[in-house]
Amino acid sequence: MKCDCFWYLPDQKAESTAISIDESVNPLGTILVPKKIRASRPKLVLKSNHCTRFDQEDDPRTEIKSSREKKRAGRKRVLKSLGIDVEDDLRQRSSKKRKRVGQRVDFKKLGLYPPPDFSSQIKSAISYQEGRDSEIKLRIMKQIFKTDMDKHQERFSMPLNQIKGGQEFLNKMEMEEVCRSESKSTEVKLVELGLEGGNVHQSTMRLRRWQINSTVSYVLTSNWNDVLDRNAGALKVDDIVQVYSFRRDRKLWLVLLKVRDADR
């Protein structure tokens, strides 16, 4: 990049930078104003947690956009040949997309508000001991999403803003463990209650604290895929589940149970 800079020293006279009019006037007598050339900046794209650098003309998003436009144009031609109104088709597709994407279940419409309390059933199933075990509390009722069932991700998420009493969910030592970094975790016991065959199963899990932008979630990891395998067919996308917590000898225990099947 060229920079016309001059340094002025005390013992030297500044050289004149003036140019004659003849040097800046074309044969037609018009003063030429040099155009500012702004170099195109290379773009950075986050890919697999790494920044990939490419110039604007090599931007793969341009090719994707062009491909999409070709598909839309082709679809419009087919619709017109079949005598179908293009605008009506777009409205119908947009309506279906809104119903399919990003909708949270309305528990009130399902008759699940206020949430049903199964703490008494949990007490009998886990051999609850007064004095040794702390109070059983409902922490979250949520819908099972695809990400919870995805074995590649291997985690069950509980958004902090949906956890009841989230500020006292973990004690001070556990909070310090999970807040060191996203790779840190604390050990918890998970009880699967009445899922596959009505059996009760206990396993050791790791609880992590994840933050994506401003959203904070607690996630169960490590052996979550074992839970999915053990409850294949009994735990599905859109099932309604609850997670309770209690403490036994100061250790955090979680109880997972299904409230409603997605097929109902």
C-alpha contacts under 8 A as a table, 3 or more apart, distances in Angstrom:
res1	aa1	res2	aa2	distance
8	Y	12	Q	7.15
8	Y	13	K	7.56
8	Y	14	A	6.23
9	L	12	Q	5.41
9	L	13	K	7.60
10	P	13	K	7.84
19	I	23	E	6.65
19	I	24	S	7.77
20	S	23	E	5.44
20	S	24	S	7.11
21	I	24	S	5.32
21	I	25	V	6.06
22	D	25	V	5.33
22	D	26	N	7.78
24	S	31	I	5.99
24	S	32	L	5.99
25	V	28	L	7.72
25	V	29	G	5.61
25	V	30	T	5.64
25	V	31	I	4.68
25	V	32	L	6.06
26	N	29	G	5.45
26	N	30	T	5.88
26	N	31	I	6.71
26	N	32	L	6.98
27	P	30	T	7.69
40	S	55	D	7.97
40	S	56	Q	7.44
41	R	55	D	7.26
41	R	56	Q	7.71
42	P	53	R	6.60
42	P	54	F	5.70
42	P	55	D	4.54
42	P	56	Q	6.31
43	K	53	R	5.86
43	K	54	F	5.75
43	K	55	D	6.10
43	K	56	Q	6.73
44	L	51	C	5.86
44	L	52	T	5.61
44	L	53	R	4.73
44	L	54	F	6.76
45	V	51	C	5.38
45	V	52	T	5.14
45	V	53	R	6.46
46	L	49	N	6.06
46	L	50	H	5.50
46	L	51	C	4.51
46	L	52	T	6.19
47	K	50	H	5.22
47	K	51	C	6.01
47	K	52	T	6.44
54	F	58	D	6.13
54	F	59	D	6.53
55	D	58	D	5.32
55	D	59	D	6.41
56	Q	59	D	5.13
59	D	62	T	5.70
59	D	63	E	7.51
60	P	63	E	5.30
60	P	64	I	6.48
61	R	64	I	4.95
61	R	65	K	6.07
62	T	65	K	5.18
62	T	66	S	6.20
63	E	66	S	5.09
63	E	67	S	6.15
64	I	67	S	5.09
64	I	68	R	6.22
65	K	68	R	5.15
65	K	69	E	6.21
66	S	69	E	5.15
66	S	70	K	6.30
67	S	70	K	5.16
67	S	71	K	6.35
68	R	71	K	5.09
68	R	72	R	6.22
69	E	72	R	5.11
69	E	73	A	6.14
70	K	73	A	5.12
70	K	74	G	6.12
71	K	74	G	5.06
71	K	75	R	6.13
72	R	75	R	5.08
72	R	76	K	6.20
73	A	76	K	5.15
73	A	77	R	6.36
74	G	77	R	5.20
74	G	78	V	6.40
75	R	78	V	5.12
75	R	79	L	6.18
76	K	79	L	5.11
76	K	80	K	6.12
76	K	86	V	6.44
77	R	80	K	5.20
77	R	81	S	6.20
78	V	81	S	5.12
78	V	82	L	6.33
79	L	82	L	5.11
79	L	83	G	6.20
79	L	84	I	5.06
79	L	85	D	7.01
79	L	86	V	6.48
80	K	83	G	4.96
80	K	84	I	5.71
80	K	85	D	6.98
80	K	86	V	7.21
81	S	84	I	7.67
84	I	89	D	7.56
85	D	88	D	5.46
85	D	89	D	6.42
86	V	89	D	5.15
86	V	90	L	6.32
87	E	90	L	5.13
87	E	91	R	6.30
88	D	91	R	5.17
88	D	92	Q	6.28
89	D	92	Q	5.22
89	D	93	R	6.24
90	L	93	R	5.19
90	L	94	S	6.08
91	R	94	S	5.12
91	R	95	S	6.15
92	Q	95	S	5.15
92	Q	96	K	6.32
93	R	96	K	5.18
93	R	97	K	6.22
94	S	97	K	5.08
94	S	98	R	6.31
95	S	98	R	5.25
95	S	99	K	6.46
96	K	99	K	5.22
96	K	100	R	6.23
97	K	100	R	5.06
97	K	101	V	5.97
98	R	101	V	5.55
98	R	102	G	7.60
98	R	103	Q	7.87
99	K	102	G	7.98
99	K	103	Q	6.86
100	R	103	Q	7.04
104	R	143	Q	7.93
105	V	143	Q	7.10
106	D	109	K	5.55
106	D	110	L	6.67
107	F	110	L	5.00
107	F	111	G	6.27
107	F	112	L	4.97
107	F	113	Y	5.71
108	K	111	G	5.12
108	K	112	L	5.59
108	K	113	Y	4.83
108	K	114	P	7.65
109	K	112	L	7.49
110	L	113	Y	7.87
112	L	115	P	5.06
112	L	116	P	6.52
113	Y	116	P	7.46
115	P	141	M	7.50
117	D	120	S	7.88
117	D	138	L	7.49
118	F	121	Q	5.37
118	F	122	I	6.30
119	S	122	I	4.96
119	S	123	K	6.20
119	S	136	I	6.16
119	S	137	K	7.35
119	S	138	L	7.84
119	S	244	Y	7.99
120	S	123	K	5.13
120	S	124	S	6.63
121	Q	124	S	5.40
121	Q	125	A	6.28
122	I	125	A	5.03
122	I	126	I	6.12
122	I	128	Y	7.91
122	I	193	L	7.84
122	I	255	V	7.99
123	K	126	I	5.52
123	K	127	S	5.97
123	K	128	Y	4.71
124	S	127	S	5.39
124	S	128	Y	6.39
125	A	128	Y	7.68
125	A	193	L	7.84
125	A	200	V	7.49
128	Y	133	D	6.64
129	Q	132	R	5.53
129	Q	133	D	5.61
130	E	133	D	5.89
130	E	134	S	7.73
131	G	134	S	7.19
132	R	248	R	6.10
132	R	249	D	6.39
133	D	246	F	6.84
133	D	247	R	5.56
133	D	248	R	4.67
133	D	249	D	6.96
134	S	246	F	5.47
134	S	247	R	5.11
134	S	248	R	6.64
135	E	246	F	5.82
135	E	247	R	7.62
136	I	244	Y	6.53
136	I	245	S	5.67
136	I	246	F	4.78
137	K	244	Y	5.35
137	K	245	S	5.40
137	K	246	F	6.54
138	L	141	M	7.93
138	L	164	K	7.19
138	L	242	Q	7.28
138	L	243	V	6.20
138	L	244	Y	4.31
138	L	245	S	6.56
139	R	163	I	5.15
139	R	164	K	4.90
139	R	165	G	7.18
139	R	166	G	7.80
139	R	242	Q	7.58
139	R	243	V	5.70
139	R	244	Y	5.25
139	R	245	S	6.63
140	I	158	M	7.37
140	I	162	Q	6.31
140	I	163	I	5.08
140	I	164	K	6.38
140	I	242	Q	5.68
140	I	243	V	5.41
140	I	244	Y	7.19
141	M	240	I	7.07
141	M	241	V	5.69
141	M	242	Q	4.31
141	M	243	V	6.53
142	K	240	I	5.76
142	K	241	V	5.65
142	K	242	Q	6.47
143	Q	237	V	7.68
143	Q	238	D	5.31
143	Q	239	D	5.68
143	Q	240	I	4.64
143	Q	241	V	6.36
144	I	148	D	6.25
144	I	149	M	7.63
144	I	236	K	6.89
144	I	237	V	5.05
144	I	238	D	4.87
144	I	239	D	5.37
144	I	240	I	6.34
144	I	241	V	7.16
145	F	148	D	5.36
145	F	149	M	6.80
145	F	237	V	5.31
145	F	238	D	6.08
146	K	149	M	5.13
146	K	150	D	6.08
146	K	237	V	5.86
147	T	150	D	5.00
147	T	153	Q	6.95
147	T	155	R	7.78
147	T	156	F	7.83
148	D	153	Q	7.79
148	D	154	E	7.32
148	D	155	R	5.97
148	D	156	F	4.95
148	D	157	S	6.82
149	M	154	E	7.73
149	M	228	L	7.19
149	M	236	K	7.33
149	M	237	V	6.93
150	D	153	Q	5.59
150	D	154	E	6.36
150	D	155	R	8.00
151	K	154	E	4.78
151	K	155	R	7.90
151	K	225	N	6.00
154	E	221	T	6.20
154	E	222	S	7.37
154	E	223	N	7.92
154	E	224	W	5.79
154	E	225	N	5.75
155	R	219	V	6.01
155	R	220	L	5.38
155	R	221	T	4.76
155	R	222	S	7.73
155	R	224	W	5.87
155	R	225	N	7.77
156	F	219	V	5.29
156	F	220	L	5.06
156	F	221	T	6.86
156	F	224	W	7.09
157	S	217	S	6.32
157	S	218	Y	5.90
157	S	219	V	4.34
157	S	220	L	6.57
158	M	162	Q	7.26
158	M	163	I	7.07
158	M	217	S	5.40
158	M	218	Y	5.14
158	M	219	V	5.99
159	P	162	Q	5.49
159	P	163	I	6.65
159	P	215	T	7.46
159	P	216	V	6.09
159	P	217	S	4.05
159	P	218	Y	6.24
160	L	163	I	5.17
160	L	166	G	6.24
160	L	215	T	7.86
160	L	216	V	5.62
160	L	217	S	4.98
160	L	218	Y	6.57
161	N	166	G	7.54
161	N	216	V	7.65
163	I	166	G	5.14
165	G	168	E	5.74
165	G	169	F	6.15
166	G	169	F	4.88
166	G	170	L	7.83
167	Q	170	L	7.32
168	E	171	N	6.51
170	L	174	E	5.76
170	L	175	M	5.86
170	L	252	L	7.97
171	N	174	E	5.41
171	N	175	M	6.09
172	K	175	M	5.13
172	K	176	E	6.25
173	M	176	E	5.19
173	M	177	E	6.37
174	E	177	E	5.05
174	E	178	V	6.36
174	E	186	T	6.04
175	M	178	V	5.38
175	M	179	C	5.94
176	E	179	C	5.26
176	E	180	R	6.33
177	E	180	R	5.86
177	E	184	K	6.29
177	E	185	S	6.01
177	E	186	T	6.17
178	V	181	S	6.55
178	V	182	E	6.98
178	V	184	K	5.17
178	V	185	S	4.71
178	V	186	T	6.26
178	V	207	L	7.70
178	V	208	R	5.72
178	V	209	R	5.68
179	C	182	E	7.08
179	C	184	K	7.27
179	C	209	R	6.82
180	R	184	K	6.33
181	S	184	K	5.43
182	E	185	S	7.68
182	E	208	R	6.75
182	E	209	R	6.13
182	E	210	W	5.84
182	E	211	Q	7.93
183	S	208	R	7.47
184	K	208	R	6.52
185	S	206	R	5.90
185	S	207	L	5.32
185	S	208	R	4.59
185	S	209	R	7.33
186	T	206	R	5.60
186	T	207	L	5.32
186	T	208	R	6.76
187	E	204	T	7.06
187	E	205	M	5.94
187	E	206	R	4.75
187	E	207	L	6.23
187	E	252	L	7.91
188	V	204	T	6.04
188	V	205	M	5.38
188	V	206	R	5.99
188	V	207	L	6.62
188	V	251	K	7.13
188	V	252	L	5.37
188	V	253	W	5.71
188	V	254	L	7.18
189	K	202	Q	6.95
189	K	203	S	5.86
189	K	204	T	4.76
189	K	205	M	5.98
189	K	252	L	6.59
189	K	253	W	4.67
189	K	254	L	6.06
190	L	202	Q	5.66
190	L	203	S	5.36
190	L	204	T	6.18
190	L	205	M	6.56
190	L	253	W	5.94
190	L	254	L	4.80
190	L	255	V	5.72
190	L	256	L	7.17
191	V	200	V	6.82
191	V	201	H	5.60
191	V	202	Q	4.49
191	V	203	S	6.62
191	V	253	W	7.57
191	V	254	L	6.16
191	V	255	V	4.66
191	V	256	L	6.10
192	E	195	L	6.60
192	E	199	N	7.87
192	E	200	V	5.62
192	E	201	H	5.09
192	E	202	Q	6.34
192	E	255	V	6.10
192	E	256	L	5.06
192	E	257	L	6.25
193	L	198	G	7.08
193	L	199	N	6.56
193	L	200	V	4.87
193	L	201	H	6.82
193	L	255	V	6.82
193	L	256	L	6.02
193	L	257	L	5.08
193	L	258	K	7.94
194	G	197	G	6.83
194	G	198	G	3.80
194	G	199	N	5.28
194	G	200	V	6.07
194	G	257	L	6.41
194	G	258	K	7.47
195	L	198	G	5.44
195	L	199	N	6.63
195	L	200	V	7.82
195	L	231	N	6.46
195	L	234	A	5.93
195	L	235	L	7.28
195	L	257	L	6.63
195	L	258	K	6.64
196	E	199	N	6.17
196	E	230	R	7.23
196	E	231	N	5.17
196	E	232	A	7.74
196	E	233	G	7.99
196	E	234	A	5.58
203	S	223	N	7.90
204	T	223	N	7.40
205	M	220	L	6.49
205	M	221	T	6.23
205	M	222	S	5.87
205	M	223	N	5.91
205	M	224	W	7.51
206	R	220	L	5.78
206	R	221	T	5.30
206	R	222	S	5.84
206	R	223	N	7.93
207	L	218	Y	6.61
207	L	219	V	5.63
207	L	220	L	4.79
207	L	221	T	6.30
208	R	218	Y	5.60
208	R	219	V	5.28
208	R	220	L	6.59
208	R	221	T	7.37
209	R	216	V	7.08
209	R	217	S	5.86
209	R	218	Y	4.64
209	R	219	V	6.39
210	W	216	V	5.68
210	W	217	S	5.24
210	W	218	Y	6.20
210	W	219	V	7.19
211	Q	214	S	6.74
211	Q	215	T	5.58
211	Q	216	V	4.36
211	Q	217	S	6.38
212	I	215	T	5.28
212	I	216	V	6.50
220	L	224	W	6.73
221	T	224	W	5.43
222	S	225	N	7.78
223	N	226	D	5.31
223	N	227	V	6.77
224	W	227	V	5.06
224	W	228	L	6.52
225	N	228	L	4.98
225	N	229	D	6.18
226	D	229	D	5.05
226	D	230	R	5.98
227	V	230	R	5.14
227	V	231	N	6.13
228	L	231	N	5.19
228	L	232	A	5.77
228	L	235	L	7.15
229	D	232	A	5.20
231	N	234	A	5.15
231	N	235	L	5.80
232	A	235	L	6.16
232	A	236	K	7.93
233	G	236	K	6.55
235	L	239	D	6.79
235	L	258	K	7.92
236	K	239	D	5.66
236	K	262	A	7.24
237	V	262	A	7.18
238	D	261	D	7.72
238	D	262	A	5.12
239	D	258	K	7.18
239	D	259	V	7.78
239	D	260	R	6.00
239	D	261	D	4.90
239	D	262	A	4.44
240	I	258	K	6.00
240	I	259	V	5.44
240	I	260	R	5.05
240	I	261	D	6.50
240	I	262	A	7.08
241	V	256	L	7.02
241	V	257	L	5.67
241	V	258	K	4.25
241	V	259	V	5.18
241	V	260	R	7.05
242	Q	255	V	7.96
242	Q	256	L	5.92
242	Q	257	L	5.57
242	Q	258	K	6.33
242	Q	259	V	6.70
243	V	254	L	6.51
243	V	255	V	5.40
243	V	256	L	4.76
243	V	257	L	6.71
244	Y	254	L	5.55
244	Y	255	V	4.96
244	Y	256	L	6.75
245	S	252	L	7.05
245	S	253	W	5.58
245	S	254	L	4.50
245	S	255	V	6.20
246	F	252	L	6.19
246	F	253	W	5.38
246	F	254	L	6.66
247	R	250	R	5.22
247	R	251	K	5.19
247	R	252	L	4.77
247	R	253	W	5.65
248	R	251	K	5.27
248	R	252	L	6.81
248	R	253	W	7.08
258	K	261	D	7.38
260	R	264	R	7.26
261	D	264	R	5.69
